[in-house]
Amino acid sequence: MKFTLKIWRQKNAKAKGHFETYDIDGISPDTSFLEMLDILNEKLVNADIDPVSFSKGCKSAEGPVSFDHDCREGICGACSLYINGRAHGPESGVTTCQMYMRKFKDGSTITIEPWRNSGFPIIKDLVVDRRAYDKILQAGGFINVNTGGVPDANVIPVNKDNAEESMDAAACIGCGACAATCKNGSAMLFVAARVSSLALLPQGKVEGARRAKAMVAKMDELGFGACTNTRACEMECPKKISVSHIARLNREFLKAKFKD
């Protein structure tokens, strides 16, 4: 398969970015998207390729393309890319590393960009700083209880429906697709998933009010926008986190404010 890649290149956070075009062929349909980028980078490093066409024999002055990845199993959320205008690419319910080149038409042009959100500043090329989500978690996405030794299984009874809904919320991998997709740049789906996964369990109810207020306050402080219920976040979430968790976050937050 042959593709034309339009990739965002940016030397550092302060430099002005631009799109660079690369032609690449000989790609197997079973090659994953990140493997395709690995092949491109190998050519850029070793083969003296011109960034516009591989036929000119001129080495790219910008070097290999920087992009984030880790597990390549759809678990860590590091492979955060816009592909043809969609977070993680044209297929629903998968991360970028789970996208395969057979999903694209042979000979097509693929536009690859980093997340576009003020909360995720660009570091270089396709790499963004996603530490904002870590800061939101540090503000309250945990249970601060001295539990002593490991309790026996099923000591604390949990309603089956609550347990399953909590696990669904906990499936969030914090990739940032929700905030990057939202027209307001809102991180509400991420915050809601973290709050909801704990609010549904007895262990998480004790600090529920503090958690909701602290995480929402940190989200606002970091410059993320407000939710206007367009549900774009739910559509692009690779783990299909439901916006119903945002409703629970709003209830938790309002209850906490009324108590104050």
Secondary structure by P-SEA (a helix, b strand, c coil): cbbbbbbbbbccccbbbbbbbbbbccccccccaaaaaaaaaaaaacccccccccccccccccccbbbbbcccccccccccccccccccccccccccccccccccccbbbbbbbcccccccccccccccccaaaaaaaaaccccccccccccccccccccaaaaaaaaaaaccccccccccccccccaaaaaaaaaaaaaaccccccaaaaaaaaaaaaaaaabbbbbcccccccccccccccaaaaaaaaaaaaaaaaac
